[in-house]
Amino acid sequence: MTAREATLILWGLLVGWHSLTVFADETADGQFTVQSNLRAGVTKVDITPSETDGVIVTGHRRTVFGVRDPLRAGVLLLDDGETKAAIVTLDTIGAWDEMVKLVRERIQSQAGIPAAHVMVAASHNHSGPAFEPESKWGRELIDKIGTAAMEAAKDLRSVTIGYGEDQIGFNINRRKVINGRAVVSLNPEGPNDQRVKVLRFDDGRSLTPLAVVMHAVCHPCFFTWGDKGSQPYPNGYPRMSADFPGEAQTFVEMCYGNQTSSLFLQGCAGDIRPNLPGYPYRCADEADIQWAGRDLGGAVVRTLARGVTREQLRERPAYYPIRVASSVVSLPGKEGRLDAELQAMKIGPYLLLTMPGEPMVEYGFRLEQAIADRATPIIVGYANGNLGYIATADAYEVGGYEPNTSKLAPEAEAIILSELARLADRVVGDVFESFSKHPKDVQRRDQLQNRTKIPDSEAGSR
């Protein structure tokens, strides 16, 4: 018997054993065996400021009194046996540079996750406070996230990941080109992404997921001011809120008896907002926020329920290598160069690519088109920094709010797309140089790692 024949026989036995295991799992109704190299732990924490009367919220600035619903942070820790990573989600308008630095340092010290392997992502909520590191709320926020990471690290469990997509109907493009000039106008014909992408992390103990990560594309500005005729809140909603991402997370958790933790990742929403017609749009009321929260939450719950049918469970991988790569690129700005951190995080077949600001929706489409045949892409904005609007080069030709207020020059788009493609190559691992053991390739990888301003950004990814 040749070595190749022996290998094929062994592989056949393993496949047969796996099939028998799946069949046996199906006989335990409501439970399934999880055999995976990946472990996960998750904690959600309330980060609402203790003082909320008279606070000026950021985004569309206004003074609020009291709280409609809590602001929260989610901390998801991941460990593939060799490499550790973390995803932190926040019901804030941005992931400010100083916040990202402090969060990473705290998670590294309290949970043992390398700082460069921590993704810090904001929902872009327009009804929460700004972050000041020395403020009472700023210090409390960092402390709470550190404690949450420590708690999540105490309960790491073996998990597999299910993936699915659904649709929402409340988002719309807010740019329309008239006579060669972009104006602020709700535009149902404009580019838009109404997909909801859902990752469910399961320990198999029940049909309730350990953690849920939802990804959607829309400005969380339901509760901000619009035209002055918006009743009943012409000056904007008067209380603090987590807007539709908070409402959706609460809905999902409610559907599972508050026995799961849901986290929200914002997509490329720079020119996508809620479909609230007005002059040019109005502030939401309670009916609007319930519509959006339940539309997104319902799409997520549908996807979650479908994700544990036996056909879906059979398709899940058993091996989830974690690979993380980051770099800081110098981008051309209107008033000089600007640094921007870009990050790629791959968890098994799922590839998260981040940008530190408000990318227009076309960025997501272009990056997905480039990577979709090699991994399942999830493009995340508002993460690991707060650069402001990231407009496409084409948008500058017709102007409008996003390119006019952006700090970047049109040439930034090509650099961002090129660098994210390079980071994808490094973590997807199907490019020869990314896994070659030839000394020159190893040396080249080391040089790339040493040039980055993010330490250890590729540790464990070879």
Secondary structure, DSSP 8 states (H G I E B T S, - for coil): --HHHHHHHHHHHHHHHHHHHHHHHHHSTT------S-EEEEEEEE---S--TTEEETTTTEEE-SBSS--EEEEEEEE-SS-EEEEEEESSS-B-HHHHHHHHHHHHHHH---GGGEEEEE---SSS----TTSHHHHHHHHHHHHHHHHHHTT-EE-EEEEEEEE--SEEEEEEEETTEEEEEEETTS----EEEEEEEE-SSSSS-SEEEEEE-----TTS--STT-SS-TT--SSB--HHHHHHHHHHHHHTTT-SEEEEEE-S-TTEEE--BSSSB----HHHHHHHHHHHHHHHHHHHHHTTSHHHHHTS-S---EEEEEEEEEEEETTEEEEEEEEEEEETTEEEEE-SSEE-HHHHHHHHHHHTTTSEEEEE-SBSB---EE--TTHHHH--HHHHH-SB-TTHHHHHHHHHHHHHHHHH--SHHHH---HHHHHHHHHHHHHSSSTTTTTT--
